[in-house]
């Protein structure tokens, strides 16, 4: 298991904390060379140097995934550092609780930009490199991509869209060696979940409908599923959407 990804090159977004960092750690532990992408340069630098020692300084790009030019540059930086890309893991995301009637235009645009545009921009930029190496994409959607969640209109719309993007690309590249899959995590012990703030007047009974009776997962539990889908052990899995949610969708 330790070397199941030996020699593979993986670009992981959101790598500075939470699930993205857990994915970077699991992939590295299984033999991959990981290139991290996140917005905060300081936090990302710390994460990557803790992961790869002094070599970590050349293994990241502080980039905003909502910006297509920065996505293009991040992909090129990974290629420059390692010579190609075998695995793209689109983890970076943003979820803010809002009353739908109070969502401003900029809020809506931000939800789509981070959660949907970013994975598209990175996939588009990485496609030539992934196709050249028979690689794969793992998109991190959410159970919010499979069900409705109160006070999360923008997030749900984007995560549903990410599943659509996954399936559309899977169909388009059925005749190629590229694989494209998605996972839909439930609640995890990550800064995004533990740091939620709630506007006045929300109905907490509605909010708690998304909770698993088994409680929150550890990000490492979800990261292991990402690692499996990214590996050759999953060579027959293409266009799949997996719930990884402690039984919530059951």
Backbone bond lengths (Angstrom), bond angles and torsions (degrees), N, CA, C in turn:
res aa  C-N    CA-C-N  psi(-1)  N-CA   C-N-CA  omega(-1)  CA-C   N-CA-C  phi
1 X - - - 1.462 - - 1.522 112.11 -
2 X 1.348 116.27 -33.75 1.459 119.52 -174.02 1.516 112.49 -62.13
3 X 1.340 117.27 -30.46 1.459 119.16 -175.14 1.524 112.43 -115.52
4 X 1.342 117.27 23.22 1.458 120.14 -176.63 1.523 112.17 -64.53
5 X 1.330 116.83 -21.58 1.463 121.59 177.50 1.533 111.30 -113.19
6 X 1.299 116.38 24.60 1.458 121.36 -174.80 1.523 111.65 -55.67
7 X 1.346 115.79 123.07 1.457 121.56 176.64 1.514 115.01 84.18
8 X 1.330 118.17 -7.53 1.467 120.06 179.04 1.522 110.05 -73.66
9 X 1.326 115.56 148.52 1.468 122.00 179.36 1.520 107.68 -110.33
10 X 1.338 115.90 122.55 1.463 121.18 -175.32 1.518 110.98 -122.45
11 X 1.322 116.43 129.85 1.462 122.04 170.66 1.524 106.69 -100.45
12 X 1.329 116.36 122.66 1.464 122.40 -176.40 1.513 109.16 -122.49
13 X 1.335 117.32 123.35 1.460 120.46 177.06 1.528 110.08 -91.74
14 X 1.324 115.29 158.85 1.459 119.93 -175.58 1.511 112.70 67.94
15 X 1.334 116.82 25.77 1.468 121.75 -168.88 1.516 114.04 -76.59
16 X 1.319 118.98 -3.79 1.459 120.07 -176.01 1.517 113.32 -81.58
17 X 1.354 118.21 -20.17 1.460 119.51 -176.70 1.521 110.30 -162.35
18 X 1.322 116.32 173.03 1.451 121.62 172.19 1.516 113.72 59.04
19 X 1.336 115.57 -140.54 1.464 120.44 -177.50 1.517 111.86 -63.18
20 X 1.334 118.30 -39.88 1.462 120.28 -179.48 1.509 112.36 -59.12
21 X 1.323 115.80 -42.52 1.467 118.53 178.26 1.521 110.80 -67.45
22 X 1.327 117.21 -40.12 1.461 119.84 178.03 1.522 111.12 -62.07
23 X 1.330 117.11 -40.07 1.465 120.78 176.95 1.526 110.38 -62.01
24 X 1.333 116.31 -45.84 1.466 120.13 179.44 1.530 110.68 -58.50
25 X 1.325 116.75 -41.23 1.466 120.56 -178.58 1.532 111.44 -68.77
26 X 1.330 116.51 -43.98 1.472 119.78 -179.24 1.525 110.66 -65.55
27 X 1.336 117.14 -45.11 1.464 119.92 -179.67 1.531 111.14 -62.39
28 X 1.324 115.85 -41.73 1.461 119.59 178.23 1.523 110.51 -62.47
29 X 1.321 116.09 -43.40 1.454 120.43 -179.96 1.517 113.10 -63.24
30 X 1.330 116.46 -22.34 1.465 120.14 179.64 1.528 112.54 -101.02
31 X 1.334 115.89 14.52 1.448 120.14 169.30 1.509 116.85 105.53
32 X 1.336 118.62 -4.05 1.465 120.95 -177.64 1.526 111.27 -79.39
33 X 1.316 114.82 154.97 1.462 122.20 168.12 1.521 106.78 -95.44
34 X 1.325 117.50 118.62 1.462 121.77 -172.30 1.521 111.01 -106.67
35 X 1.328 114.53 131.34 1.458 122.50 173.23 1.524 106.42 -110.09
36 X 1.332 117.49 119.95 1.451 121.94 -174.79 1.516 113.13 -96.34
37 X 1.323 115.97 144.15 1.459 123.02 176.23 1.528 108.60 -131.04
38 X 1.331 116.00 131.96 1.459 122.46 174.55 1.525 107.52 -164.45
39 X 1.329 116.31 170.10 1.465 119.11 -176.31 1.521 113.02 -77.66
40 X 1.322 117.56 -42.00 1.464 121.43 -173.08 1.525 110.59 -82.72
41 X 1.314 116.40 112.37 1.461 120.33 -177.49 1.518 111.26 -63.94
42 X 1.335 117.64 -44.03 1.465 120.27 -176.35 1.521 111.41 -64.42
43 X 1.337 116.54 -46.89 1.461 120.20 -178.91 1.519 110.98 -66.68
44 X 1.321 116.06 -39.10 1.462 120.54 179.68 1.523 110.78 -66.99
45 X 1.328 116.57 -42.91 1.469 120.69 177.78 1.528 110.34 -58.32
46 X 1.320 116.34 -45.05 1.459 120.04 179.89 1.529 110.77 -62.17
47 X 1.327 115.94 -45.59 1.465 119.63 -178.78 1.519 111.90 -61.99
48 X 1.316 117.25 -44.58 1.457 120.11 -175.49 1.521 112.30 -74.13
49 X 1.327 117.66 -33.02 1.465 118.87 176.94 1.520 110.56 -73.21
50 X 1.328 118.04 -33.60 1.463 120.06 174.20 1.525 110.31 -65.36
51 X 1.322 116.32 -31.72 1.461 121.30 -178.28 1.525 112.19 -79.92
52 X 1.328 116.13 -40.87 1.468 119.76 -171.21 1.524 113.88 -124.90
53 X 1.311 117.93 11.77 1.455 120.21 179.73 1.524 111.19 66.02
54 X 1.304 115.92 -146.26 1.462 120.18 -177.74 1.526 111.98 -63.04
55 X 1.332 117.32 -25.88 1.463 120.42 178.20 1.522 111.90 -66.65
56 X 1.324 117.38 -20.98 1.460 121.01 -177.23 1.514 113.36 -62.34
57 X 1.326 117.68 -22.78 1.463 120.51 -178.83 1.519 112.35 -62.49
58 X 1.312 117.68 -24.82 1.463 120.37 179.44 1.505 113.30 -104.15
59 X 1.331 116.27 16.15 1.456 120.34 -172.76 1.520 112.90 -119.34
60 X 1.310 117.68 31.15 1.458 117.64 178.85 1.526 111.14 -155.36
61 X 1.326 113.79 162.60 1.462 121.75 174.65 1.512 107.98 -138.65
62 X 1.337 116.79 118.55 1.463 121.17 176.27 1.525 107.77 -77.19
63 X 1.334 116.03 100.79 1.467 121.18 -170.94 1.516 110.34 -138.57
64 X 1.326 114.66 150.62 1.464 122.91 174.52 1.527 107.05 -96.69
65 X 1.333 116.85 113.30 1.464 119.48 -174.25 1.520 112.90 -69.07
66 X 1.326 117.73 -12.69 1.462 119.46 178.03 1.521 112.41 -78.09
67 X 1.328 117.05 -6.77 1.463 123.16 -178.86 1.524 108.91 -106.26
68 X 1.322 117.57 117.63 1.462 120.64 -174.34 1.526 112.27 -63.16
69 X 1.325 117.22 -38.00 1.461 119.99 -179.64 1.522 110.94 -65.31
70 X 1.322 117.38 -38.85 1.462 120.32 178.26 1.531 110.76 -69.27
71 X 1.314 117.14 -33.73 1.466 119.79 174.99 1.521 111.01 -64.69
72 X 1.321 116.26 -44.54 1.468 120.16 177.13 1.524 110.62 -57.98
73 X 1.351 115.54 -44.19 1.463 120.06 -177.99 1.525 111.46 -66.99
74 X 1.336 117.08 -36.78 1.462 120.07 179.74 1.524 111.07 -65.56
75 X 1.321 116.02 -42.89 1.470 119.68 177.67 1.525 110.09 -61.70
76 X 1.316 117.12 -44.22 1.459 119.84 -179.70 1.530 111.00 -64.78
77 X 1.337 116.55 -37.01 1.465 119.52 178.82 1.527 111.02 -64.27
78 X 1.321 116.55 -37.58 1.468 120.20 176.46 1.524 110.78 -64.39
79 X 1.313 116.14 -44.85 1.461 120.80 179.32 1.531 110.70 -63.09
80 X 1.333 115.46 -41.22 1.463 119.28 178.32 1.527 111.31 -63.68
81 X 1.328 116.34 -37.15 1.465 120.27 -176.90 1.522 112.52 -74.57
82 X 1.337 116.92 -38.66 1.459 120.01 -169.52 1.526 114.49 -122.57
83 X 1.326 117.65 -13.16 1.460 119.92 177.35 1.508 115.70 96.82
84 X 1.325 118.04 0.98 1.460 120.31 179.23 1.511 110.94 167.57
85 X 1.330 116.33 -172.11 1.468 122.26 175.25 1.526 107.86 -141.83
86 X 1.328 115.90 129.21 1.458 121.47 174.46 1.525 112.13 -103.08
87 X 1.320 115.99 -30.13 1.466 121.46 -172.12 1.522 108.75 -137.15
88 X 1.330 116.45 129.69 1.459 122.02 170.76 1.519 107.39 -116.40
89 X 1.336 116.77 122.40 1.463 121.41 177.30 1.526 108.08 -116.39
90 X 1.318 116.33 110.72 1.462 122.51 -179.15 1.527 109.18 -91.68
91 X 1.334 115.02 94.21 1.462 121.16 -177.72 1.520 112.09 -101.76
92 X 1.326 118.11 -37.88 1.468 122.03 -171.01 1.528 111.21 -50.79
93 X 1.326 115.47 132.63 1.454 119.84 -179.97 1.513 110.68 -157.54
94 X 1.322 115.24 171.08 1.462 121.46 -179.04 1.517 109.02 -148.55
95 X 1.335 116.86 131.14 1.461 121.86 -178.09 1.515 108.69 -134.93
96 X 1.312 115.98 115.57 1.461 122.50 177.05 1.523 108.92 -119.77
97 X 1.335 116.01 132.73 1.458 121.70 178.69 1.529 109.25 -81.45
98 X 1.331 116.74 124.29 1.473 120.90 -179.36 1.524 109.72 -145.40
99 X 1.325 116.55 148.58 1.456 120.26 165.53 1.527 108.04 -67.38
100 X 1.307 117.38 132.51 1.458 120.68 -175.58 1.526 111.76 -57.29
101 X 1.308 116.94 -39.40 1.468 119.90 -178.56 1.523 112.64 -66.80
102 X 1.334 116.19 -17.00 1.465 119.99 -178.01 1.527 112.89 -100.81
103 X 1.330 117.77 2.68 1.466 120.01 -178.57 1.534 109.48 -72.01
104 X 1.320 116.01 118.18 1.464 120.83 177.01 1.522 109.84 -78.66
105 X 1.328 115.26 162.11 1.467 119.45 178.91 1.524 111.33 -55.55
106 X 1.326 116.86 -42.20 1.464 120.40 -178.64 1.530 111.48 -66.83
107 X 1.336 116.52 -35.55 1.467 119.93 177.23 1.527 110.54 -62.77
108 X 1.333 115.63 -47.28 1.465 120.94 -179.79 1.525 110.50 -61.33
109 X 1.326 116.03 -45.17 1.468 120.24 -179.92 1.524 110.85 -62.48
110 X 1.330 117.08 -38.96 1.463 120.82 179.78 1.526 111.04 -65.22
111 X 1.330 117.13 -43.95 1.462 120.24 179.67 1.525 111.61 -57.87
112 X 1.321 115.96 -44.59 1.463 119.55 179.66 1.524 111.69 -72.10
113 X 1.328 116.31 -37.73 1.462 120.26 -176.01 1.524 111.85 -63.05
114 X 1.325 117.11 -46.27 1.467 120.42 -176.61 1.530 111.33 -76.59
115 X 1.325 116.39 -44.77 1.464 120.69 -169.77 1.522 114.57 -87.02
116 X 1.324 117.81 -20.87 1.465 120.62 -177.80 1.521 112.70 -125.11
117 X 1.327 116.79 -49.46 1.468 118.85 -179.32 1.527 111.33 -61.97
118 X 1.329 116.76 -42.77 1.460 120.06 -178.12 1.520 113.23 -57.20
119 X 1.335 118.50 -52.26 1.463 119.01 176.55 1.527 113.12 -58.22
120 X 1.337 116.71 -36.67 1.464 118.55 177.58 1.525 111.00 -66.57
121 X 1.335 117.35 -48.42 1.465 120.33 -178.51 1.532 111.00 -58.27
122 X 1.337 116.47 -44.56 1.460 120.08 -178.33 1.521 111.41 -68.80
123 X 1.331 116.47 -40.33 1.465 119.36 177.89 1.522 110.90 -62.25
124 X 1.321 115.91 -45.22 1.464 120.09 179.99 1.528 111.04 -59.16
125 X 1.332 116.03 -44.65 1.464 119.52 -178.89 1.529 112.13 -69.01
126 X 1.341 116.39 -34.15 1.464 119.87 -175.81 1.516 113.59 -84.52
127 X 1.327 118.51 -17.01 1.462 121.27 -173.09 1.529 114.47 -51.25
128 X 1.323 120.05 -48.55 1.472 117.91 -179.05 1.526 112.95 -58.50
129 X 1.319 116.47 -37.40 1.464 120.75 -178.51 1.531 110.83 -74.29
130 X 1.322 116.50 -39.80 1.465 120.38 178.69 1.528 111.11 -66.58
131 X 1.318 116.57 -41.87 1.463 120.40 178.97 1.527 111.13 -64.79
132 X 1.320 116.35 -37.07 1.465 120.06 -179.15 1.521 112.07 -66.00
133 X 1.346 117.01 -25.50 1.460 120.30 -174.20 1.530 112.84 -115.42
134 X 1.343 116.78 7.17 1.460 118.81 -178.63 1.509 112.05 63.25
135 X 1.328 115.93 44.03 1.455 121.32 -173.52 1.515 114.19 -88.71
136 X 1.327 115.07 -163.93 1.460 119.38 -179.36 1.513 111.85 -153.18
137 X 1.337 114.67 160.10 1.457 123.56 178.13 1.518 108.19 -118.62
138 X 1.334 116.12 134.16 1.464 121.78 170.29 1.525 107.50 -118.33
139 X 1.321 116.26 113.32 1.459 121.60 177.77 1.518 109.51 -94.49
140 X 1.319 115.97 132.84 1.460 120.50 177.16 1.521 108.05 -97.12
141 X 1.322 115.05 100.44 1.458 120.75 173.66 1.532 107.35 -87.71
142 X 1.305 118.45 -128.65 1.451 122.39 -176.17 1.515 107.65 -173.68
143 X 1.334 116.76 162.16 1.458 116.96 169.88 1.529 110.29 -62.47
144 X 1.352 116.40 -17.54 1.466 120.38 172.90 1.518 111.34 -68.79
145 X 1.323 117.89 -11.57 1.454 121.88 173.29 1.511 112.82 -88.59
146 X 1.341 115.97 -4.98 1.461 121.26 -178.24 1.525 112.57 -116.98
147 X 1.325 116.95 -16.19 1.453 121.32 -177.63 1.524 109.15 -144.67
148 X 1.309 116.20 166.89 1.454 120.22 172.54 1.515 111.10 -82.23
149 X 1.328 116.15 145.20 1.457 121.18 174.94 1.518 108.97 -132.03
150 X 1.305 115.88 131.39 1.461 120.93 -177.50 1.524 111.39 -61.47
151 X 1.314 115.81 141.95 1.465 123.81 174.93 1.537 112.26 64.52
152 X 1.313 116.78 24.82 1.472 121.25 -176.39 1.518 111.25 -136.52
153 X 1.321 117.66 40.56 1.467 120.98 -172.97 1.522 112.09 -58.88
154 X 1.330 116.52 -48.41 1.459 119.38 -178.04 1.511 112.31 -66.73
155 X 1.316 116.69 -42.61 1.462 121.51 -179.67 1.525 110.61 -64.54
156 X 1.334 116.83 -46.76 1.467 120.30 178.95 1.525 111.17 -61.48
157 X 1.328 116.64 -44.02 1.463 119.80 -179.73 1.522 110.71 -59.83
158 X 1.331 116.67 -43.71 1.463 120.71 -178.50 1.519 111.52 -68.29
159 X 1.328 117.32 -42.53 1.462 120.12 -177.31 1.531 111.42 -72.15
160 X 1.337 118.20 -34.42 1.462 119.70 170.23 1.530 109.72 -61.61
161 X 1.336 115.70 -41.90 1.461 120.48 179.18 1.513 112.70 -62.66
162 X 1.327 117.30 -34.99 1.460 120.66 -179.63 1.530 110.90 -67.42
163 X 1.320 116.59 -34.22 1.468 119.22 174.10 1.525 109.92 -66.38
164 X 1.332 117.02 -41.04 1.461 119.91 176.05 1.512 112.23 -61.41
165 X 1.329 116.53 -41.75 1.464 120.56 177.48 1.527 110.46 -62.07
166 X 1.316 117.01 -42.92 1.467 121.42 178.91 1.519 110.97 -58.25
167 X 1.313 116.77 -47.68 1.462 120.39 -176.66 1.520 111.56 -70.98
168 X 1.329 117.68 -36.97 1.459 120.69 178.65 1.526 110.62 -63.72
169 X 1.338 116.84 -44.92 1.458 119.98 178.92 1.527 111.18 -67.39
170 X 1.323 116.57 -36.78 1.464 119.35 178.19 1.523 110.62 -61.11
171 X 1.322 117.34 -41.20 1.461 120.54 177.94 1.523 111.22 -66.82
172 X 1.322 116.11 -44.13 1.467 119.90 -176.57 1.525 111.80 -62.64
173 X 1.338 116.37 -34.85 1.468 119.72 -175.39 1.527 112.45 -106.87
174 X 1.324 116.77 24.43 1.457 120.29 177.92 1.533 111.57 -58.50
175 X 1.319 117.27 -36.18 1.458 120.90 -178.74 1.518 114.19 -85.51
176 X 1.336 117.55 4.22 1.462 121.92 179.71 1.523 109.54 -112.00
177 X 1.316 115.85 173.42 1.461 119.77 -179.23 1.527 112.78 -80.91
178 X 1.322 117.83 -11.05 1.463 122.15 179.52 1.524 110.93 -66.09
179 X 1.338 117.02 136.14 1.464 122.41 171.49 1.520 109.40 -112.48
180 X 1.348 116.68 145.26 1.464 122.24 178.49 1.521 108.24 -136.62
181 X 1.327 116.35 122.80 1.458 122.03 -179.54 1.523 110.58 -138.51
182 X 1.318 115.80 168.76 1.456 120.88 178.80 1.512 110.46 -139.03
183 X 1.317 115.64 150.32 1.449 121.11 169.74 1.520 109.00 -119.71
184 X 1.327 115.97 153.61 1.454 122.48 -178.80 1.520 108.83 -124.85
185 X 1.327 117.19 89.39 1.461 119.32 -179.12 1.525 112.21 -72.94
186 X 1.329 113.76 151.26 1.453 120.18 166.17 1.522 109.12 -90.44
187 X 1.315 116.26 -158.74 1.460 120.66 -175.86 1.514 113.30 -68.21
188 X 1.323 115.89 134.64 1.461 122.81 179.64 1.518 110.17 -126.83
189 X 1.310 115.51 160.73 1.462 121.20 175.00 1.525 109.07 -79.92
190 X 1.321 115.71 76.12 1.459 122.67 178.81 1.522 109.09 -124.69
191 X 1.337 117.75 160.90 1.458 119.71 179.00 1.530 113.27 -57.25
192 X 1.328 117.51 -32.71 1.462 119.18 -179.69 1.520 110.92 -63.00
193 X 1.332 117.03 -43.96 1.460 120.92 -177.06 1.522 111.50 -76.87
194 X 1.331 117.12 -46.61 1.463 119.70 -176.95 1.524 111.87 -72.42
195 X 1.342 117.14 -15.74 1.459 120.29 -179.12 1.515 114.83 -100.42
196 X 1.330 118.24 12.54 1.465 120.76 -179.72 1.523 111.28 -58.46
197 X 1.326 115.58 139.69 1.463 122.29 168.09 1.521 107.35 -119.00
198 X 1.320 115.71 151.90 1.459 120.44 -173.18 1.525 110.45 -123.65
199 X 1.331 117.02 133.75 1.462 119.65 176.28 1.525 110.78 -70.92
200 X 1.318 116.55 163.13 1.462 120.93 178.32 1.530 110.31 -62.17
201 X 1.310 114.88 144.33 1.453 119.71 170.37 1.512 115.94 88.05
202 X 1.353 119.20 7.40 1.458 119.09 179.10 1.525 109.58 -76.39
203 X 1.312 115.53 152.70 1.452 122.81 176.80 1.536 107.35 -96.27
204 X 1.328 116.85 106.45 1.459 119.98 -174.59 1.525 112.11 -69.16
205 X 1.323 117.80 -21.87 1.461 119.29 174.01 1.527 110.48 -64.04
206 X 1.336 116.29 -37.50 1.465 119.72 176.71 1.525 111.06 -69.13
207 X 1.306 116.72 -40.63 1.456 120.29 179.74 1.522 110.89 -63.19
208 X 1.326 116.91 -40.49 1.461 120.34 -176.25 1.524 113.17 -74.53
209 X 1.321 117.65 -8.04 1.459 119.81 175.21 1.525 112.36 -63.56
210 X 1.337 117.62 -19.74 1.470 120.25 -179.57 1.522 111.73 -87.36
211 X 1.334 117.67 -6.79 1.463 120.22 -174.22 1.526 111.29 -79.87
212 X 1.329 115.77 142.90 1.460 120.93 174.44 1.521 109.54 -81.36
213 X 1.341 117.50 139.96 1.462 118.95 175.96 1.526 112.76 -63.80
214 X 1.335 117.03 -15.56 1.464 120.41 177.36 1.526 112.21 -90.08
215 X 1.315 117.96 -1.42 1.454 120.98 177.01 1.511 113.61 86.96
216 X 1.328 115.26 -173.44 1.460 121.89 -177.99 1.518 111.17 -74.02
217 X 1.320 115.59 146.65 1.460 122.28 176.02 1.518 110.12 -91.46
218 X 1.312 115.84 164.57 1.460 121.69 168.43 1.528 107.99 -86.64
219 X 1.326 118.75 142.85 1.469 119.54 -179.37 1.524 113.26 -59.43
220 X 1.320 117.53 -28.52 1.470 120.45 179.61 1.532 111.22 -62.44
221 X 1.343 116.66 -32.50 1.464 119.74 179.57 1.527 111.01 -63.71
222 X 1.324 116.28 -38.94 1.462 121.02 178.90 1.525 110.26 -76.20
223 X 1.327 116.73 -37.62 1.467 121.28 -179.54 1.524 111.58 -60.08
224 X 1.320 116.97 -33.14 1.467 119.77 178.90 1.525 111.54 -65.80
225 X 1.337 116.75 -32.63 1.461 119.73 176.37 1.524 110.38 -69.81
226 X 1.322 116.73 -39.24 1.464 120.74 175.38 1.524 109.92 -59.04
227 X 1.326 116.11 -45.80 1.466 120.56 -178.59 1.525 111.32 -61.57
228 X 1.324 116.58 -39.57 1.464 119.37 177.85 1.522 110.79 -63.16
229 X 1.330 117.44 -49.61 1.466 120.19 -178.41 1.520 111.65 -63.23
230 X 1.323 117.03 -30.22 1.466 120.79 -179.78 1.521 112.90 -78.02
231 X 1.328 117.12 -13.16 1.460 120.82 -174.26 1.522 111.92 -93.63
232 X 1.318 115.08 166.47 1.465 120.59 176.97 1.525 112.14 -68.20
233 X 1.334 117.98 -15.09 1.463 120.48 174.71 1.527 111.34 -62.65
234 X 1.338 116.23 -20.80 1.467 121.64 -179.93 1.531 111.11 -104.73
235 X 1.325 117.27 28.70 1.461 121.03 -173.14 1.523 113.74 -61.77
236 X 1.335 117.83 -22.11 1.462 120.85 179.52 1.527 112.73 -95.07
237 X 1.330 117.33 4.20 1.468 121.02 -177.07 1.522 108.95 -102.40
238 X 1.328 115.50 116.64 1.467 121.65 -175.77 1.528 108.31 -149.21
239 X 1.326 116.24 127.64 1.452 120.73 -179.67 1.516 113.49 76.84
240 X 1.334 117.02 18.17 1.459 121.21 -177.28 1.527 110.77 -91.28
241 X 1.333 114.79 152.90 1.462 122.28 176.42 1.527 106.77 -129.14
242 X 1.325 116.18 112.77 1.460 121.55 -175.05 1.527 111.31 -107.74
243 X 1.319 116.54 131.45 1.466 121.38 168.93 1.519 108.41 -81.92
244 X 1.322 115.43 130.18 1.462 121.99 175.13 1.526 104.48 -129.15
245 X 1.347 115.86 86.79 1.458 118.25 -160.62 1.534 114.94 -144.91
246 X 1.343 116.36 20.58 1.459 119.59 179.01 1.534 112.30 58.78
247 X 1.319 115.65 29.13 1.455 120.10 175.62 1.512 116.38 88.09
248 X 1.332 117.60 6.42 1.467 120.06 -176.06 1.516 112.71 -58.67
249 X 1.344 117.38 -47.16 1.463 119.58 -174.02 1.528 112.95 -77.44
250 X 1.337 116.52 -6.95 1.465 119.74 177.20 1.520 111.07 -66.74
